[in-house]
Amino acid sequence: MKFAGIIAEYDPFHNGHAWQLAQARALGAQRVAVAMSCGLTQRGALPLLPEPVRVQAALACGADLVFALPAPCACAGAEAFARAGVRILAAAGCDALVFGAETPDTALLQKAARVLCSKEYRAALKFQLAAGARSFAAARQAAVQALCPGSDVAALLDKPNNNLAVEYCKAIIEQNVEMQPIALPRQGADHGQALTESSHAAFASASALRALWAEDGAAALAPYVPEKALKLYIQAEYNGKYTDFAVMGHCELALLRATCAEQAPFAAVRGVSEGLEHRLENAVRETASLPALLDALTTVRYPRARMRRLAMDAALGYTAQTPALPPYLHLLGARKEALPLPGETALPLSHSLARLARENETCAQMAAAQSRASDLGALCRAKPEPMGGIYRQKIIFLTN
């Protein structure tokens, strides 16, 4: 391994992320590139902090290069999220993918990935869904259990980071790229675990840190984030460069309500099936807040995380025509010594989104989709900003 890749959100960057970067170096990586969520996150919401703050934190704490994981790809389920991240890092030339997992057994994770790539799995999944499985996740796990009775493979899919790790391995197989998967043990708090539930003094989940920021401000994150990152967070708070999630909820619902003026307003939204477009329209018309909207949409069959992404997709007009994979490499930041990249990249590369948008029609579509998310984020900050910032955003260079 010489050029390691990491797929992340850094929302916010914390001690667990710094440990992962250090481990990649310890395992032999001479450079580390990050594909980082840009504009939206996998949970179907805006990030707490804008890209410049998160990029600076990553570079200051050990990353060499940070590429944008475009908003439509970031606001996606584990499978699509993983595919997009692997495509970016493979195109940049990474020869390894480093990730955390509750079960850091790379061979077992790869075995699970090979099962999910098989024709037998697709047939078993179809059978489980037709048999009335209570959710897609339950059907998926039952299908794997049927194919691998008595093994530990199905149990992997019970844990969120294992699930994502398997999808990373699967994406590497499907895209047929020369990239070594390297699983590391997840450090400290579990995914989504509250601070009161964790016994780890220096490690906290990103969701717990967002909740802590909302309650006590950026300074309260001091025990859980690197000192260099903390300084950036305190400055961002002072400058109003963080998301007001109450405002985000109102803005998102306003976009959804405006769409309801159209005929069949949500029929073209990506991922709708089984009458979800009608369920979404009814919920938009009958609720007065984003939490209430999500409550109305969420069921055992339709998990809240999926409904959050559906609502955001509908608000921003992401349809089946929105590109599913990144068509370019949008470089957000770099350490000076990490440039230029070794060899040619497999996708168009630039720090300028405007320049990338001129490459071809697919690039233009993805850039426009990115801009819609970034403009929403700019409006929803504690100190709102004008439209178009993503096109004016300069690359962040770290020289020391």
LUMLO-831368 format. One record per atom (N, C-alpha, C): x, y, z. Coordinates in steps of 0.1 Angstrom, whole numbers, padded with zeros to 4 digits, always signed. Layout:
BEGIN
XYZ
...
***
This chain:
BEGIN
+0008-0012+0000
+0000+0000+0000
+0009+0012+0000
+0007+0021-0010
+0014+0034-0011
+0004+0046-0010
-0007+0044-0017
-0016+0055-0018
-0030+0050-0013
-0033+0053+0000
-0045+0049+0006
-0056+0058+0004
-0068+0053+0004
-0081+0061+0003
-0090+0058+0015
-0097+0069+0018
-0107+0068+0029
-0120+0075+0024
-0131+0069+0027
-0144+0075+0024
-0150+0080+0037
-0154+0093+0038
-0158+0098+0050
-0167+0110+0049
-0173+0114+0060
-0181+0126+0060
-0174+0137+0069
-0167+0133+0079
-0160+0143+0088
-0170+0154+0093
-0181+0149+0098
-0192+0158+0102
-0195+0157+0117
-0186+0161+0126
-0173+0168+0123
-0162+0158+0124
-0150+0162+0120
-0138+0154+0121
-0135+0153+0136
-0132+0141+0141
-0129+0138+0155
-0117+0129+0157
-0115+0126+0170
-0103+0118+0173
-0103+0104+0166
-0114+0098+0164
-0115+0085+0157
-0110+0086+0143
-0114+0097+0137
-0109+0099+0123
-0094+0102+0123
-0089+0109+0132
-0074+0112+0133
-0067+0098+0135
-0072+0089+0143
-0066+0076+0146
-0066+0068+0133
-0077+0069+0125
-0077+0061+0113
-0067+0066+0103
-0065+0079+0102
-0055+0084+0093
-0041+0080+0097
-0038+0080+0110
-0025+0076+0116
-0023+0061+0113
-0033+0053+0114
-0032+0039+0112
-0028+0036+0097
-0034+0044+0088
-0031+0042+0074
-0017+0045+0071
-0011+0055+0078
+0003+0059+0077
+0011+0047+0082
+0007+0042+0094
+0015+0032+0101
+0015+0019+0093
+0005+0017+0085
+0005+0005+0076
+0012+0007+0063
+0018+0018+0061
+0027+0020+0049
+0023+0031+0039
+0011+0037+0041
+0006+0047+0031
+0016+0059+0031
+0020+0062+0019
+0028+0074+0017
+0019+0086+0015
+0008+0084+0009
-0002+0094+0007
-0016+0089+0011
-0025+0098+0016
-0038+0094+0020
-0048+0104+0013
-0057+0099+0005
-0067+0107-0001
-0081+0104+0005
-0089+0114+0006
-0102+0112+0013
-0113+0116+0002
-0123+0108+0001
-0135+0111-0007
-0145+0116+0004
-0148+0129+0005
-0156+0134+0016
-0169+0140+0011
-0180+0136+0018
-0193+0141+0015
-0193+0156+0013
-0199+0161+0002
-0200+0175-0002
-0214+0179-0003
-0218+0189+0005
-0232+0194+0004
-0243+0187+0012
-0242+0174+0012
-0252+0166+0019
-0245+0154+0026
-0252+0147+0035
-0246+0136+0042
-0255+0123+0039
-0250+0112+0043
-0257+0099+0041
-0270+0099+0049
-0271+0106+0060
-0283+0106+0068
-0294+0115+0061
-0292+0121+0050
-0302+0128+0043
-0304+0142+0048
-0293+0148+0053
-0293+0162+0059
-0281+0170+0054
-0281+0183+0056
-0269+0191+0054
-0259+0187+0065
-0246+0189+0061
-0235+0187+0071
-0236+0198+0082
-0231+0196+0094
-0230+0206+0104
-0221+0217+0099
-0210+0214+0093
-0200+0224+0089
-0198+0223+0074
-0195+0235+0068
-0193+0236+0053
-0180+0229+0050
-0179+0226+0037
-0167+0219+0032
-0154+0226+0036
-0152+0239+0034
-0139+0245+0038
-0134+0241+0052
-0143+0241+0061
-0139+0239+0075
-0135+0224+0077
-0143+0215+0071
-0140+0201+0072
-0128+0197+0064
-0126+0203+0053
-0113+0200+0045
-0101+0205+0053
-0101+0217+0058
-0090+0222+0066
-0087+0213+0078
-0097+0208+0085
-0096+0199+0096
-0089+0186+0092
-0093+0180+0080
-0088+0168+0075
-0073+0169+0071
-0070+0180+0064
-0056+0182+0060
-0047+0185+0072
-0052+0193+0081
-0044+0196+0093
-0041+0184+0102
-0049+0174+0101
-0048+0162+0109
-0043+0150+0102
-0038+0151+0090
-0031+0140+0084
-0035+0136+0070
-0046+0141+0064
-0050+0138+0050
-0041+0146+0041
-0038+0140+0029
-0030+0147+0019
-0039+0153+0008
-0050+0147+0005
-0059+0151-0006
-0073+0149-0002
-0082+0159-0005
-0096+0157-0002
-0104+0160-0015
-0111+0150-0019
-0120+0151-0031
-0135+0151-0026
-0143+0158-0034
-0157+0159-0031
-0164+0146-0035
-0172+0141-0026
-0182+0130-0029
-0194+0138-0031
-0199+0139-0044
-0209+0148-0048
-0222+0146-0040
-0230+0156-0038
-0242+0156-0029
-0251+0144-0033
-0255+0142-0045
-0264+0131-0048
-0259+0117-0044
-0246+0116-0045
-0239+0103-0041
-0238+0102-0026
-0235+0113-0019
-0234+0113-0005
-0247+0110+0002
-0258+0116-0004
-0272+0114+0002
-0277+0101-0004
-0272+0090+0000
-0276+0077-0006
-0274+0066+0004
-0281+0055+0001
-0279+0043+0009
-0265+0038+0009
-0262+0028+0017
-0248+0023+0018
-0242+0018+0005
-0250+0011-0003
-0245+0005-0016
-0241+0016-0026
-0250+0026-0028
-0247+0037-0037
-0235+0046-0032
-0236+0049-0019
-0225+0057-0012
-0212+0050-0014
-0211+0037-0012
-0198+0030-0013
-0193+0030-0028
-0202+0027-0037
-0199+0027-0051
-0192+0040-0055
-0199+0051-0051
-0194+0064-0055
-0180+0067-0049
-0179+0064-0036
-0166+0066-0030
-0154+0058-0036
-0157+0046-0039
-0147+0037-0045
-0143+0042-0059
-0153+0047-0066
-0151+0052-0080
-0141+0064-0079
-0144+0073-0070
-0135+0085-0069
-0121+0081-0065
-0119+0073-0055
-0106+0069-0050
-0098+0061-0061
-0105+0052-0067
-0099+0044-0078
-0094+0052-0089
-0103+0062-0093
-0099+0071-0104
-0087+0080-0100
-0086+0083-0087
-0075+0091-0083
-0062+0083-0082
-0063+0070-0083
-0051+0061-0083
-0048+0054-0070
-0057+0054-0060
-0055+0048-0047
-0053+0033-0049
-0044+0027-0042
-0042+0012-0043
-0047+0005-0031
-0053+0012-0021
-0059+0006-0009
-0071+0014-0004
-0080+0008+0002
-0092+0015+0008
-0092+0011+0023
-0090+0021+0032
-0090+0019+0046
-0103+0023+0052
-0109+0014+0061
-0122+0018+0066
-0124+0011+0080
-0133+0016+0088
-0135+0010+0101
-0147+0000+0100
-0146-0009+0110
-0157-0019+0110
-0158-0025+0125
-0170-0029+0129
-0171-0035+0142
-0165-0048+0142
-0164-0055+0130
-0157-0068+0129
-0146-0066+0119
-0134-0062+0123
-0123-0058+0113
-0116-0071+0108
-0124-0080+0102
-0119-0092+0096
-0121-0090+0081
-0110-0085+0074
-0111-0082+0060
-0115-0094+0052
-0110-0106+0055
-0113-0118+0047
-0128-0121+0048
-0133-0120+0060
-0148-0123+0062
-0156-0113+0055
-0153-0100+0056
-0160-0089+0049
-0160-0092+0034
-0149-0096+0029
-0148-0099+0014
-0156-0111+0011
-0157-0121+0019
-0165-0132+0017
-0180-0128+0016
-0184-0120+0025
-0198-0115+0025
-0201-0107+0012
-0191-0099+0008
-0192-0091-0004
-0194-0100-0017
-0186-0111-0017
-0188-0120-0028
-0201-0127-0028
-0207-0130-0017
-0220-0135-0016
-0230-0126-0022
-0229-0113-0018
-0239-0103-0022
-0238-0100-0037
-0226-0104-0043
-0225-0102-0058
-0230-0114-0066
-0234-0124-0059
-0238-0136-0066
-0252-0136-0071
-0254-0144-0082
-0268-0146-0087
-0277-0153-0077
-0271-0162-0069
-0278-0170-0059
-0284-0160-0049
-0276-0150-0045
-0281-0140-0035
-0292-0133-0040
-0291-0128-0053
-0302-0120-0058
-0315-0128-0059
-0314-0141-0062
-0326-0149-0062
-0332-0151-0048
-0323-0153-0038
-0327-0155-0024
-0333-0142-0019
-0328-0131-0022
-0333-0118-0018
-0347-0116-0023
-0349-0119-0036
-0362-0118-0042
-0372-0127-0036
-0368-0139-0032
-0377-0148-0025
-0381-0142-0011
-0371-0137-0004
-0374-0132+0010
-0384-0120+0009
-0382-0111-0001
-0390-0099-0002
-0404-0104-0006
-0405-0113-0015
-0419-0118-0019
-0426-0125-0008
-0418-0131+0002
-0424-0138+0013
-0428-0129+0024
-0426-0116+0022
-0432-0106+0032
-0422-0102+0043
-0409-0102+0040
-0399-0097+0050
-0403-0083+0055
-0401-0081+0068
-0406-0068+0073
-0398-0056+0068
-0386-0058+0063
-0379-0047+0057
-0368-0053+0048
-0362-0044+0040
-0352-0048+0030
-0340-0053+0038
-0336-0047+0049
-0325-0051+0057
-0327-0066+0062
-0339-0068+0067
-0342-0082+0072
-0342-0092+0061
-0347-0088+0049
-0347-0097+0038
-0333-0100+0033
-0325-0090+0033
-0311-0092+0029
-0303-0101+0039
-0305-0099+0052
-0298-0108+0061
-0303-0122+0060
-0317-0124+0059
-0322-0137+0058
-0317-0144+0045
-0316-0137+0034
-0311-0143+0022
-0297-0148+0023
-0288-0140+0030
-0274-0144+0032
-0274-0156+0042
-0282-0156+0052
-0282-0167+0061
-0286-0180+0054
-0296-0179+0045
-0300-0191+0037
-0289-0196+0028
-0280-0187+0023
-0269-0192+0015
-0257-0196+0022
-0256-0191+0035
-0244-0194+0043
-0248-0199+0057
-0255-0210+0058
-0260-0214+0071
-0248-0218+0080
-0249-0214+0092
-0239-0218+0102
-0227-0209+0101
-0226-0199+0092
-0214-0191+0092
-0216-0178+0099
-0206-0170+0100
-0207-0156+0106
-0210-0145+0096
-0212-0149+0083
-0214-0139+0073
-0227-0131+0075
-0238-0137+0078
-0251-0130+0079
-0250-0121+0091
-0244-0125+0102
-0243-0117+0114
-0236-0104+0112
-0227-0104+0102
-0220-0091+0099
-0229-0080+0096
-0240-0083+0089
-0249-0073+0084
-0258-0067+0095
-0256-0071+0107
-0264-0065+0119
-0258-0052+0123
-0246-0049+0120
-0239-0037+0124
-0237-0027+0113
-0239-0014+0116
-0239-0004+0105
-0225-0002+0098
-0214-0002+0106
-0201-0001+0099
-0197-0013+0092
-0201-0025+0097
-0198-0038+0090
-0206-0037+0076
-0218-0033+0077
-0226-0032+0065
-0220-0023+0054
-0215-0012+0058
-0208-0003+0049
-0195-0009+0044
-0188-0016+0053
-0175-0022+0050
-0177-0033+0039
-0188-0041+0040
-0191-0051+0030
-0194-0044+0017
-0202-0033+0017
-0205-0026+0005
-0192-0020-0002
-0182-0016+0006
-0170-0011+0001
-0163-0023-0007
-0162-0034+0000
-0156-0046-0007
-0164-0050-0019
-0177-0049-0019
-0185-0053-0030
-0183-0043-0042
-0182-0030-0039
-0179-0020-0049
-0166-0023-0056
-0156-0027-0048
-0143-0030-0054
-0144-0041-0064
-0151-0052-0060
-0153-0063-0069
-0161-0059-0081
-0172-0052-0080
-0180-0049-0091
-0173-0039-0101
-0165-0030-0096
-0158-0021-0105
-0145-0026-0110
-0141-0038-0105
-0129-0045-0109
-0117-0036-0109
-0115-0030-0097
-0104-0021-0095
-0093-0027-0087
-0081-0023-0089
-0069-0028-0081
-0068-0020-0068
-0076-0024-0059
-0076-0017-0046
-0078-0027-0035
-0068-0026-0025
-0068-0036-0014
-0077-0031-0003
-0087-0038+0001
-0095-0034+0013
-0088-0037+0026
-0088-0027+0035
-0081-0029+0048
-0091-0024+0059
-0096-0034+0067
-0105-0031+0077
-0098-0028+0090
-0102-0018+0097
-0096-0014+0110
-0107-0015+0121
-0103-0018+0133
-0114-0018+0143
-0119-0004+0146
-0132-0003+0147
-0138+0011+0150
-0134+0014+0164
-0129+0027+0166
-0124+0031+0179
-0135+0038+0187
-0136+0035+0199
-0145+0042+0208
-0159+0040+0206
-0167+0051+0206
-0182+0050+0206
-0187+0043+0193
-0198+0036+0195
-0205+0030+0183
-0211+0041+0175
-0214+0037+0162
-0221+0046+0153
-0234+0051+0160
-0236+0064+0161
-0248+0070+0166
-0249+0069+0181
-0239+0064+0188
-0240+0063+0203
-0239+0076+0210
-0248+0079+0219
-0248+0091+0227
-0236+0091+0237
-0232+0103+0241
-0221+0104+0250
-0224+0097+0263
-0236+0098+0268
-0240+0092+0280
-0239+0076+0280
-0239+0071+0268
-0239+0056+0266
-0225+0051+0264
-0215+0060+0262
-0202+0055+0259
-0193+0057+0271
-0183+0047+0272
-0174+0047+0283
-0160+0052+0278
-0159+0056+0265
-0146+0060+0260
-0144+0075+0261
-0133+0078+0269
-0131+0092+0273
-0127+0101+0261
-0120+0096+0251
-0114+0104+0240
-0122+0103+0227
-0131+0093+0227
-0138+0090+0214
-0153+0092+0215
-0159+0098+0205
-0173+0100+0205
-0178+0099+0191
-0190+0095+0189
-0196+0094+0175
-0198+0108+0170
-0199+0109+0157
-0201+0122+0151
-0215+0127+0154
-0225+0119+0155
-0239+0123+0159
-0239+0128+0173
-0231+0122+0182
-0231+0127+0196
-0224+0141+0196
-0214+0143+0188
-0207+0156+0188
-0216+0167+0182
-0224+0163+0172
-0234+0173+0167
-0244+0177+0177
-0248+0167+0185
-0258+0170+0196
-0251+0179+0207
-0239+0176+0210
-0231+0183+0220
-0229+0198+0215
-0226+0200+0203
-0224+0213+0197
-0238+0221+0199
-0249+0214+0195
-0262+0221+0196
-0265+0225+0210
-0261+0218+0219
-0264+0220+0233
-0255+0230+0240
-0242+0228+0238
-0232+0236+0245
-0222+0244+0237
-0223+0243+0223
-0213+0250+0215
-0201+0243+0211
-0193+0249+0202
-0181+0242+0197
-0171+0238+0207
-0169+0247+0217
-0158+0245+0227
-0161+0232+0235
-0173+0228+0236
-0176+0216+0244
-0170+0203+0237
-0166+0204+0224
-0161+0192+0217
-0146+0190+0220
-0140+0198+0228
-0126+0197+0231
-0121+0184+0235
-0127+0176+0243
-0121+0163+0247
-0121+0152+0235
-0129+0155+0225
-0132+0145+0215
-0126+0148+0201
-0120+0159+0199
-0115+0163+0186
-0101+0168+0187
-0093+0166+0177
-0079+0172+0177
-0079+0187+0179
-0068+0191+0186
-0067+0206+0189
-0068+0215+0177
-0062+0210+0166
-0062+0218+0153
-0076+0219+0148
-0084+0208+0149
-0098+0209+0144
-0106+0218+0153
-0104+0217+0166
-0112+0225+0176
-0111+0240+0173
-0099+0244+0170
-0097+0258+0167
-0105+0262+0154
-0106+0254+0145
-0114+0257+0133
-0128+0257+0136
-0133+0248+0145
-0147+0248+0148
-0151+0260+0156
-0143+0264+0165
-0146+0276+0173
-0147+0288+0164
-0138+0289+0155
-0138+0301+0145
-0150+0300+0137
-0154+0288+0132
-0166+0286+0124
-0178+0290+0132
-0179+0287+0144
-0191+0290+0152
-0191+0306+0154
-0180+0312+0156
-0179+0327+0158
-0184+0334+0145
-0180+0328+0133
-0184+0334+0120
-0197+0330+0115
-0205+0321+0123
-0218+0317+0118
-0217+0307+0107
-0206+0300+0105
-0204+0291+0094
-0207+0276+0099
-0220+0275+0103
-0224+0261+0107
-0239+0261+0104
-0245+0249+0103
-0259+0247+0099
-0268+0249+0111
-0278+0257+0108
-0290+0259+0118
-0300+0248+0113
-0301+0237+0120
-0309+0226+0115
-0324+0229+0116
-0328+0238+0125
-0342+0242+0125
-0346+0250+0112
-0337+0258+0108
-0339+0266+0095
-0339+0256+0084
-0330+0246+0084
-0329+0236+0074
-0343+0229+0072
-0349+0225+0084
-0361+0218+0083
-0372+0227+0077
-0373+0240+0080
-0383+0249+0074
-0380+0250+0059
-0367+0252+0055
-0364+0254+0041
-0367+0241+0033
-0364+0230+0038
-0366+0217+0031
-0381+0215+0029
-0389+0218+0040
-0403+0216+0039
-0409+0226+0029
-0404+0238+0029
-0409+0248+0019
-0407+0244+0005
-0395+0238+0002
-0392+0233-0011
-0402+0222-0015
-0405+0213-0006
-0414+0202-0008
-0428+0207-0010
-0432+0217-0003
-0446+0223-0004
-0447+0230-0018
-0437+0237-0022
-0437+0243-0035
-0438+0233-0046
-0432+0222-0045
-0433+0211-0055
-0447+0206-0056
-0454+0206-0045
-0468+0201-0045
-0477+0208-0055
-0473+0220-0059
-0482+0227-0069
-0482+0220-0082
-0473+0211-0085
-0472+0204-0098
-0480+0192-0098
-0483+0187-0110
-0490+0175-0112
-0481+0163-0109
-0486+0153-0101
-0478+0142-0096
-0464+0146-0092
-0463+0155-0082
-0451+0162-0079
-0439+0153-0076
-0440+0141-0070
-0429+0133-0066
-0427+0120-0074
-0434+0119-0085
-0434+0106-0093
-0420+0103-0099
-0413+0114-0102
-0400+0112-0108
-0388+0111-0098
-0391+0113-0085
-0380+0113-0076
-0373+0099-0075
-0360+0099-0075
-0353+0086-0075
-0356+0078-0063
-0358+0065-0065
-0360+0056-0054
-0375+0054-0050
-0384+0061-0056
-0398+0060-0052
-0403+0047-0058
-0411+0040-0051
-0417+0027-0055
-0429+0024-0046
-0437+0015-0050
-0448+0010-0041
-0457+0022-0036
-0459+0032-0044
-0468+0043-0040
-0461+0053-0031
-0448+0052-0029
-0442+0062-0020
-0444+0076-0024
-0445+0079-0037
-0447+0093-0041
-0460+0098-0036
-0470+0090-0035
-0483+0095-0029
-0482+0096-0014
-0475+0087-0008
-0473+0088+0007
-0466+0101+0010
-0456+0104+0002
-0448+0116+0005
-0456+0129+0003
-0464+0129-0008
-0472+0141-0011
-0482+0143+0000
-0489+0132+0005
-0498+0134+0016
-0492+0139+0028
-0480+0134+0031
-0473+0138+0043
-0469+0153+0043
-0464+0157+0031
-0461+0171+0029
-0473+0180+0031
-0484+0176+0026
-0496+0184+0027
-0502+0185+0041
-0499+0174+0049
-0506+0173+0062
-0497+0176+0074
-0484+0179+0072
-0475+0181+0084
-0470+0195+0083
-0465+0200+0094
-0461+0214+0095
-0446+0215+0100
-0439+0204+0100
-0425+0204+0104
-0418+0192+0098
-0405+0193+0096
-0397+0182+0090
-0398+0169+0099
-0396+0171+0113
-0397+0159+0121
-0411+0152+0120
-0421+0160+0119
-0435+0155+0118
-0436+0148+0104
-0431+0153+0094
-0431+0147+0081
-0424+0133+0081
-0412+0133+0087
-0405+0120+0088
-0412+0110+0097
-0419+0115+0107
-0427+0106+0116
-0438+0099+0107
-0444+0108+0099
-0455+0103+0091
-0451+0093+0080
-0438+0094+0076
-0433+0085+0065
-0427+0072+0070
-0422+0073+0082
-0414+0061+0088
-0423+0050+0092
-0419+0038+0088
-0425+0025+0092
-0414+0015+0093
-0418+0003+0098
-0408-0008+0098
-0403-0010+0084
-0411-0010+0074
-0407-0013+0060
-0399-0001+0055
-0402+0011+0059
-0395+0023+0054
-0388+0030+0065
-0375+0026+0068
-0368+0032+0079
-0366+0047+0078
-0364+0053+0089
-0363+0068+0090
-0352+0073+0081
-0341+0066+0082
-0329+0071+0074
-0332+0072+0059
-0339+0061+0054
-0343+0061+0040
-0353+0072+0037
-0362+0075+0046
-0372+0086+0044
-0366+0099+0044
-0356+0101+0053
-0348+0114+0053
-0342+0116+0039
-0336+0106+0034
-0329+0108+0021
-0340+0110+0010
-0351+0103+0011
-0362+0105+0001
-0367+0119+0001
-0369+0125+0013
-0374+0138+0014
-0364+0148+0009
-0351+0146+0011
-0341+0156+0006
-0340+0154-0009
-0341+0142-0014
-0340+0140-0029
-0352+0148-0035
-0364+0146-0029
-0376+0153-0035
-0374+0168-0034
-0369+0173-0023
-0368+0188-0021
-0358+0194-0031
-0347+0186-0035
-0337+0191-0044
-0339+0187-0058
-0350+0179-0061
-0353+0175-0075
-0343+0164-0080
-0338+0155-0072
-0330+0144-0076
-0339+0133-0082
-0337+0130-0095
-0345+0120-0101
-0337+0108-0106
-0343+0099-0113
-0336+0088-0119
-0326+0093-0129
-0327+0105-0135
-0318+0110-0145
-0306+0117-0138
-0306+0119-0125
-0294+0124-0118
-0283+0113-0118
-0271+0117-0122
-0260+0107-0124
-0259+0099-0111
-0257+0086-0112
-0256+0077-0100
-0241+0076-0095
-0232+0079-0104
-0218+0078-0100
-0211+0091-0103
-0200+0095-0096
-0193+0107-0099
-0187+0107-0112
-0189+0117-0121
-0183+0117-0134
-0170+0125-0135
-0165+0130-0123
-0153+0138-0122
-0147+0137-0109
-0135+0143-0108
-0128+0144-0095
-0127+0159-0092
-0135+0163-0082
-0135+0177-0077
-0126+0178-0065
-0114+0183-0067
-0104+0184-0056
-0107+0196-0048
-0110+0194-0035
-0114+0205-0026
-0102+0210-0018
-0092+0201-0016
-0080+0206-0008
-0069+0196-0009
-0057+0201-0006
-0045+0192-0007
-0033+0198+0000
-0025+0189+0005
-0012+0193+0010
-0003+0196-0002
+0005+0206-0002
+0013+0210-0013
+0022+0199-0018
+0027+0191-0009
+0037+0181-0013
+0030+0169-0019
+0017+0168-0018
+0009+0157-0024
+0006+0159-0038
+0009+0171-0044
+0006+0173-0058
+0019+0175-0065
+0019+0171-0078
+0007+0166-0086
+0005+0152-0083
-0007+0147-0087
-0010+0133-0085
-0001+0124-0094
+0003+0112-0089
+0011+0104-0098
+0003+0098-0110
+0008+0101-0122
+0001+0095-0134
-0012+0103-0137
-0019+0098-0147
-0031+0105-0151
-0043+0099-0143
-0053+0107-0141
-0065+0102-0134
-0075+0097-0144
-0083+0088-0139
-0093+0081-0148
-0105+0089-0150
-0107+0100-0143
-0118+0109-0145
-0113+0124-0146
-0120+0133-0153
-0116+0147-0153
-0113+0152-0139
-0103+0159-0138
-0098+0164-0125
-0097+0180-0125
-0103+0186-0115
-0101+0201-0113
-0105+0205-0099
-0100+0216-0095
-0105+0222-0082
-0117+0231-0085
-0120+0234-0098
-0131+0243-0102
-0143+0235-0107
-0154+0236-0099
-0166+0229-0103
-0171+0235-0117
-0170+0248-0119
-0174+0254-0131
-0167+0248-0143
-0154+0245-0142
-0146+0239-0152
-0150+0225-0155
-0153+0218-0144
-0157+0204-0145
-0171+0203-0152
-0180+0213-0149
-0193+0213-0155
-0193+0214-0170
-0182+0219-0176
-0181+0221-0190
-0175+0209-0197
-0171+0199-0189
-0165+0187-0196
-0175+0179-0205
-0187+0177-0200
-0197+0169-0208
-0210+0171-0201
-0221+0165-0207
-0234+0167-0202
-0236+0160-0188
-0230+0149-0186
-0231+0142-0173
-0224+0150-0162
-0213+0156-0165
-0206+0164-0155
-0215+0177-0152
-0221+0182-0163
-0230+0194-0161
-0241+0191-0152
-0247+0179-0154
-0259+0175-0146
-0255+0173-0131
-0243+0166-0129
-0239+0164-0115
-0235+0177-0108
-0228+0186-0115
-0225+0199-0110
-0237+0207-0106
-0248+0207-0114
-0260+0214-0111
-0267+0208-0099
-0267+0195-0098
-0272+0188-0086
-0264+0192-0073
-0251+0192-0075
-0243+0197-0064
-0246+0211-0059
-0248+0219-0069
-0250+0233-0066
-0263+0235-0059
-0274+0228-0062
-0286+0229-0055
-0285+0226-0040
-0277+0215-0037
-0275+0212-0023
-0266+0222-0016
-0256+0227-0023
-0247+0237-0017
-0254+0250-0014
-0263+0254-0024
-0271+0266-0022
-0280+0265-0010
-0286+0254-0008
-0295+0251+0004
-0287+0253+0016
-0275+0247+0016
-0266+0247+0028
-0262+0262+0031
-0259+0270+0021
-0255+0284+0023
-0267+0292+0030
-0279+0289+0026
-0291+0296+0031
-0293+0292+0045
-0290+0280+0049
-0294+0274+0062
-0283+0276+0073
-0272+0284+0070
-0262+0286+0080
-0267+0296+0090
-0260+0296+0102
-0264+0306+0112
-0262+0320+0107
-0252+0322+0098
-0251+0334+0091
-0252+0331+0076
-0264+0333+0070
-0267+0328+0056
-0257+0335+0046
-0255+0327+0035
-0246+0332+0025
-0253+0332+0012
-0247+0339+0002
-0254+0340-0012
-0253+0327-0019
-0260+0326-0030
-0260+0314-0039
-0246+0314-0046
-0244+0302-0052
-0232+0301-0061
-0219+0299-0054
-0218+0298-0041
-0205+0297-0034
-0197+0285-0039
-0203+0274-0042
-0196+0262-0046
-0188+0264-0059
-0193+0273-0068
-0186+0276-0080
-0174+0286-0077
-0175+0294-0067
-0165+0303-0064
-0154+0298-0054
-0157+0286-0048
-0149+0281-0037
-0135+0278-0043
-0125+0283-0036
-0111+0280-0040
-0106+0268-0033
-0096+0261-0040
-0090+0250-0034
-0082+0254-0021
-0082+0245-0011
-0075+0248+0001
-0061+0241+0001
-0051+0248+0002
-0037+0243+0002
-0031+0244+0016
-0025+0233+0020
-0018+0233+0033
-0003+0232+0030
+0005+0241+0034
+0019+0241+0030
+0028+0237+0041
+0023+0233+0053
+0032+0229+0063
+0027+0217+0071
***
